[in-house]
Amino acid sequence: MRWLYSFIAILVLVWLSWFGWWSLGRTPEQQVLARQIAFLAAVEDRDWDEAKSMLTTDYSDDYGHDRDSAVDDASTILGGFISLTVKPEVVFKQVLPELAMLKVKIQMEGRGLGMSDVVVGQVNAMTQPWFFHWHKKGRWPWDWKIVQIHHDELRLPQ
């Protein structure tokens, strides 16, 4: 029975070591890049609650969106996809301890109904990267939140 307690203690120590490194041992750059991947994975999975949780409550962009309307529009535009793959390439990053800006080129693959092919075509035709402005709103690595998303070539109907 003593060996079982020792084994459990070792497992707990290994888990605590891993969690300590994962949560406190990564640089701000590693943290924000991990959050960027997680955000795009949420969009790819159309997990709108998760995507919304990664936007600041005061999110706003040049297209007139706030946090709720940005997620609502994204869910409408991407809602017809049956399968969706987002392929990001970070082409520029500027990361400070609590602020970050990432420029990310995005390519998409997907199949779906309605305007899915048009969306894929338009996104893949964009030559400039997307701008993701991040702000760390707490002390934990998962406290990085998106303040704004922008793309110079994106034109939304008014």
Residue pairs with C-beta under 8 A, 6 or more apart in sequence:
22 141
23 140
23 141
24 141
26 34
26 141
27 95
28 95
28 96
28 97
28 98
28 100
28 136
29 93
29 95
29 100
31 136
31 141
31 144
32 93
32 95
32 100
32 102
32 134
32 136
32 144
33 90
33 93
33 102
34 141
35 54
35 134
35 141
35 142
35 144
36 88
36 90
36 102
36 104
36 132
36 134
37 88
38 50
38 54
39 51
39 54
39 132
39 146
40 86
40 88
40 106
41 86
42 48
42 50
42 51
42 54
43 51
43 74
43 78
43 86
44 84
44 85
44 86
46 75
46 78
46 79
46 81
46 84
48 71
48 74
48 75
51 71
51 74
52 67
52 68
52 71
54 144
54 145
54 146
55 67
55 70
55 71
55 145
55 146
56 67
56 135
56 137
56 145
56 146
56 147
57 67
58 67
58 147
59 65
59 66
59 67
59 70
59 146
59 147
59 148
60 66
60 148
61 70
61 148
61 149
61 150
62 148
62 150
63 154
63 156
65 73
70 149
73 156
77 115
77 119
78 84
78 119
80 112
80 113
80 114
80 115
80 116
81 110
81 111
81 112
81 116
82 110
82 111
82 112
82 113
83 109
83 110
83 111
83 112
84 108
84 109
84 110
84 112
85 108
85 109
85 110
86 106
86 107
86 108
87 106
87 107
87 108
87 109
88 104
88 105
88 106
89 104
89 105
89 106
89 107
90 102
90 103
90 104
91 103
91 104
91 105
91 129
92 101
92 102
92 103
92 129
93 100
93 101
93 102
93 103
94 100
94 101
97 136
98 135
98 136
99 133
99 134
99 135
99 136
100 133
100 134
100 135
100 136
100 144
101 131
101 132
101 133
101 134
102 131
102 132
102 134
103 129
103 130
103 131
103 132
104 129
104 130
104 132
105 129
105 130
106 123
106 126
106 129
106 130
107 123
107 124
108 119
108 120
108 123
108 124
109 120
110 116
110 119
110 120
126 151
126 153
126 154
127 153
128 151
128 152
128 153
129 151
130 149
130 150
130 151
131 148
131 149
131 150
131 151
132 146
132 148
132 149
133 146
133 147
133 148
133 149
133 150
134 144
134 145
134 146
134 147
135 144
135 145
135 147
136 143
136 144
136 145
137 143
137 144
137 145
